[in-house]
């Protein structure tokens, strides 16, 4: 038992237990949302590589929506969301 890892202790007080459960649930929701954003970004980048402008426009709208929602929830910083939207839009318009 000479592990140097800190042990994760469970809260003992009722309010601390509740906060712990809430944070676990929130973490799962945030993880799923973050994963969805990354998946949509990946699919849009693949569409851009295939040079499919029509499908790219549709996918771009989905990505815009997801990035805005993620920025609103605090999953992605607003400037990063704006920067990604701008770069993806520029890439899509460059191929047209």
N, C-alpha and C positions, 0 to 999 in steps of 0.2 A: 504494500500500500504506500509506496513511495512515489506516487504520482504527483507531478507538479501541477496538475490541472485543478482549478478551483472546483469545489463541489457545488452543484446547483441546489440551493436550498429552497424548499417550498414554503410559501408564506404560512404563518400560523393564525394571524388575526382574520376575522371574517371579511373585513373590507379589503384587506390585502389579497385574500384568496379571490375575491370577486374581481379586483383589478387585474390579477394575474390571468384569470380566465378570459376577461375582456380583451386583454392585450394579445393573448394567444389567438383568439378569433379574429381580431383586427389584423394580426400579422398574416394569417392565412388568406384573408380577403385581399390585402394589399399585394401579397405574393402572386395571387391569381391575376389580379389586374395588371401588375407589372409584366407578367408572362404574356398576357394577351397583347399588350403594346409591343413587346419585342417580337412576337410572332407576326403581327401585322406589318411591322417595319421590315422584317425579313422577307415576307411575301412581296411587299412593294418593291424592294430592291431586286428581287428575282424578276419581277415583271419589267422593271426598267432595263435589266440586262437583256431580256428577250425583245425589247423595243416594241412592246404592245401598248400604244398610246391610249386606246380606248379603255382597256382594262385598267391601265395605270391611273387614269383619272378617277375611276370608281374607287379603286383601292386608296387613292390619295385622300379622298373624302373621309373614308373610314379611319385612316391614320390621323387625320386632322382632328376628328371627333374624339378618338381615344387619347391623343396627346393633350387636348384641351381638358378632358375629364381628369386625366392623370395629374396635370398641373394644378387643377382646382383642388384635388384631394391631397396634394403635397407629395405624390409619388415621384414626380419629376419636377425639377425647378422650372418656373415659368420661362426663364431665358433659354434653357435647354430645349424646351418644347418648341419655342419660337424658332430657334436656330435649326432644329431638325426639320421643321415644316418648311422653312425657307430653302434649305439645301435640297430637300427632296423635290420641292416644286421646281427649283432651278434645273435639277437633273432631268425631270420629266419634260420640261419645256425645251431643254437642249436637244433631246432626241427627236422632237417633232419637226 
